[in-house]
Amino acid sequence: MDETRGRITRDGIRVHEDAEFAGMRKAGQAVAEILDLLAPLVVPGTTTGALDDFITAEVNRLGLTSATIGYKGYQHASCISVNHVVCHGIPHSKIPGRANDVLLDGDILNIDVTVIVDGWFGDSSRMYVAGTPKPFAKRLIQVTHDALMKGIEVVRPGNTFGDIGHAIQTYVEAQRMSVVRDFCGHGLGRVFHAPPNVLHYGRAGSGAVLEEGMFFTIEPMVNMGRPETKVLSDDWTAITRDKSLSAQFEHSIGVTATGAEIFTTSPAGLFLTQFA
């Protein structure tokens, strides 16, 4: 089985065959299992480096391949984005605004992991909290999760990618938060990044039409303040310009005849961590 199977739409989007869903399921569950195992390890006093070391060890133990180690020069098995870091936070490095990478009580963080299983890419991220979250941080996390799910709810053949973005944007803005415009979801399969760009904002009915067999990520980034971001001098770490908190959730999905199949569902039901 190779990436030449299926067909390409006029928008450059690959439409996969039914048999190819199995590869994405296996890859998606592998990455979801790793993210589940991280949950008890995210505590005050640990470091982003220690979390990334654990991820690297799990990737090796499971006989998988990290998609990010070596990708455009990146050298880690995860991106770990703390508080006002929107995405692409580098583990083992100083948390922006701090002298080290130690997590403090109340920190919120997104951990993003991508692995390759038998040539298929499993890509997912979710939010964690070190210690006790502030009420406004809990609300941001919940809104971001719900925005992702509202985007997934409109995935079905005949709808458009603009419908996905519109569903996410209208929900988030109704909560008096903002959707990041500078980063988006993407097609994947036997490649890490492929068409289309999956925007998390937009006009209903616009963009390419969804077809059964399309594989892509939906991964909205939601800010408590304004949507603008800034990339730091390391050329990876993106932060909110106004230093407001940011959150993100990501699923890899496939379009089915009747809706969407989520490949990266948590085996332990931990995708949205429940806080007391």
NUGU-214125 format. One line per 3 residues: number of its first residue (from 1); their letters; for each residue x, y, z of C-alpha. Coordinates in steps of 0.1 Angstrom, whole numbers, plus 5000, padded with zeros to 4 digits. Example, Ala and Ser with C-alpha at 12.3 -4.5 7.8 and 13.67 -1.06 7.14 Angstrom:
% NUGU-214125
1 = as = 5123:4955:5078; 5137:4989:5071 $
***
This chain:
% NUGU-214125
1 = mde = 5000:5000:5000; 5015:5034:4990; 5005:5070:4988 $
4 = trg = 4999:5067:4950; 4966:5049:4956; 4933:5067:4956 $
7 = rit = 4930:5099:4937; 4937:5136:4940; 4910:5162:4938 $
10 = rdg = 4913:5194:4918; 4922:5211:4951; 4952:5188:4955 $
13 = irv = 4936:5168:4983; 4941:5130:4983; 4910:5108:4986 $
16 = hed = 4920:5075:5002; 4905:5041:4997; 4885:5023:5024 $
19 = aef = 4913:4999:5032; 4937:5028:5040; 4916:5037:5071 $
22 = agm = 4931:5008:5090; 4966:5023:5088; 4954:5056:5102 $
25 = rka = 4935:5039:5130; 4967:5021:5141; 4988:5052:5140 $
28 = gqa = 4962:5074:5157; 4958:5049:5185; 4995:5047:5190 $
31 = vae = 4999:5084:5196; 4968:5086:5217; 4982:5059:5240 $
34 = ild = 5013:5079:5245; 4993:5110:5254; 4972:5090:5279 $
37 = lla = 5004:5078:5296; 5015:5114:5301; 4985:5124:5322 $
40 = plv = 4999:5114:5356; 5033:5128:5349; 5022:5164:5343 $
43 = vpg = 5027:5178:5378; 5043:5209:5394; 5081:5205:5396 $
46 = ttt = 5086:5183:5365; 5101:5198:5334; 5092:5199:5298 $
49 = gal = 5124:5181:5291; 5115:5152:5314; 5081:5149:5296 $
52 = ddf = 5098:5148:5262; 5123:5122:5274; 5094:5100:5285 $
55 = ita = 5077:5104:5251; 5109:5095:5233; 5113:5064:5255 $
58 = evn = 5077:5054:5247; 5082:5059:5210; 5112:5036:5211 $
61 = rlg = 5096:5010:5235; 5066:5007:5211; 5088:5004:5181 $
64 = lts = 5075:5035:5165; 5092:5064:5146; 5089:5100:5158 $
67 = ati = 5078:5122:5129; 5093:5154:5145; 5128:5143:5153 $
70 = gyk = 5148:5156:5124; 5118:5174:5108; 5132:5207:5094 $
73 = gyq = 5160:5204:5119; 5137:5199:5150; 5153:5175:5175 $
76 = has = 5125:5165:5199; 5097:5139:5200; 5071:5165:5210 $
79 = cis = 5062:5202:5211; 5052:5214:5246; 5035:5248:5247 $
82 = vnh = 5030:5263:5282; 5006:5291:5291; 5009:5319:5265 $
85 = vvc = 5028:5297:5241; 5004:5290:5212; 5022:5261:5196 $
88 = hgi = 5056:5246:5187; 5071:5251:5222; 5104:5234:5224 $
91 = phs = 5109:5210:5254; 5142:5211:5273; 5143:5249:5266 $
94 = kip = 5134:5277:5289; 5097:5284:5292; 5092:5319:5277 $
97 = gra = 5094:5344:5306; 5112:5320:5329; 5148:5309:5337 $
100 = ndv = 5141:5272:5331; 5116:5246:5319; 5101:5237:5353 $
103 = lld = 5064:5235:5355; 5046:5255:5382; 5013:5249:5399 $
106 = gdi = 4985:5260:5376; 5005:5259:5344; 4984:5248:5314 $
109 = lni = 5003:5231:5285; 4996:5216:5252; 5016:5185:5243 $
112 = dvt = 5017:5176:5206; 5031:5143:5194; 5033:5127:5159 $
115 = viv = 5044:5091:5153; 5048:5070:5122; 5034:5035:5122 $
118 = dgw = 5039:5013:5091; 5043:5045:5071; 5011:5062:5084 $
121 = fgd = 5012:5094:5105; 4993:5097:5138; 4991:5133:5149 $
124 = ssr = 4974:5146:5180; 4977:5171:5208; 4958:5178:5240 $
127 = myv = 4958:5200:5270; 4972:5192:5305; 4974:5212:5338 $
130 = agt = 5002:5210:5363; 4985:5210:5397; 4953:5230:5402 $
133 = pkp = 4940:5251:5372; 4927:5286:5376; 4889:5288:5368 $
136 = fak = 4895:5310:5337; 4921:5285:5325; 4897:5256:5330 $
139 = rli = 4871:5275:5309; 4896:5282:5281; 4905:5245:5280 $
142 = qvt = 4868:5235:5279; 4859:5260:5252; 4889:5249:5230 $
145 = hda = 4879:5213:5233; 4843:5220:5225; 4854:5241:5195 $
148 = lmk = 4873:5212:5181; 4843:5189:5185; 4820:5214:5169 $
151 = gie = 4843:5215:5139; 4843:5177:5137; 4805:5176:5140 $
154 = vvr = 4801:5193:5106; 4825:5170:5088; 4805:5150:5062 $
157 = pgn = 4806:5146:5024; 4791:5176:5007; 4800:5201:5034 $
160 = tfg = 4831:5223:5030; 4862:5231:5048; 4848:5266:5053 $
163 = dig = 4820:5250:5073; 4845:5236:5097; 4862:5269:5103 $
166 = hai = 4829:5287:5106; 4816:5263:5132; 4848:5268:5153 $
169 = qty = 4850:5305:5149; 4814:5313:5157; 4815:5292:5188 $
172 = vea = 4848:5306:5202; 4839:5342:5195; 4805:5337:5212 $
175 = qrm = 4826:5328:5243; 4844:5361:5240; 4877:5344:5230 $
178 = svv = 4896:5344:5198; 4908:5319:5172; 4944:5320:5160 $
181 = rdf = 4947:5327:5123; 4984:5321:5118; 4984:5283:5121 $
184 = cgh = 4960:5257:5108; 4953:5220:5105; 4965:5200:5075 $
187 = glg = 4961:5169:5054; 4980:5138:5064; 4983:5101:5057 $
190 = rvf = 5015:5086:5045; 5029:5121:5046; 5032:5145:5076 $
193 = hap = 5017:5176:5060; 4997:5177:5028; 4968:5197:5013 $
196 = pnv = 4944:5210:5025; 4952:5238:5050; 4923:5234:5075 $
199 = lhy = 4915:5268:5087; 4898:5273:5121; 4878:5303:5110 $
202 = gra = 4860:5312:5078; 4828:5315:5059; 4802:5287:5058 $
205 = gsg = 4800:5271:5023; 4835:5283:5013; 4865:5262:5004 $
208 = avl = 4870:5227:4991; 4841:5202:4993; 4846:5173:5018 $
211 = eeg = 4847:5139:5002; 4847:5104:5018; 4883:5092:5022 $
214 = mff = 4899:5126:5030; 4923:5125:5060; 4933:5156:5079 $
217 = tie = 4938:5172:5113; 4916:5198:5130; 4936:5216:5157 $
220 = pmv = 4921:5249:5168; 4943:5273:5189; 4921:5295:5211 $
223 = nmg = 4934:5326:5229; 4918:5343:5259; 4928:5376:5244 $
226 = rpe = 4935:5387:5209; 4943:5362:5181; 4977:5377:5170 $
229 = tkv = 5009:5356:5175; 5046:5362:5174; 5073:5336:5166 $
232 = lsd = 5104:5339:5188; 5140:5340:5177; 5143:5302:5179 $
235 = dwt = 5121:5301:5147; 5097:5276:5163; 5080:5289:5195 $
238 = ait = 5049:5309:5188; 5034:5330:5216; 5004:5353:5219 $
241 = rdk = 5013:5389:5213; 4993:5401:5242; 5007:5374:5265 $
244 = sls = 4971:5360:5271; 4967:5323:5277; 4963:5300:5248 $
247 = aqf = 4950:5264:5244; 4948:5238:5216; 4934:5204:5210 $
250 = ehs = 4941:5183:5179; 4925:5152:5164; 4934:5133:5132 $
253 = igv = 4902:5123:5113; 4889:5106:5082; 4858:5116:5063 $
256 = tat = 4834:5086:5061; 4801:5082:5041; 4781:5097:5070 $
259 = gae = 4805:5119:5090; 4839:5117:5105; 4860:5089:5121 $
262 = ift = 4884:5102:5148; 4916:5082:5146; 4932:5097:5177 $
265 = tsp = 4904:5090:5203; 4919:5084:5238; 4919:5047:5247 $
268 = agl = 4914:5056:5283; 4889:5084:5278; 4914:5111:5288 $
271 = flt = 4914:5134:5258; 4897:5161:5278; 4912:5158:5313 $
274 = qfa = 4885:5162:5339; 4894:5184:5368; 4878:5183:5403 $
***
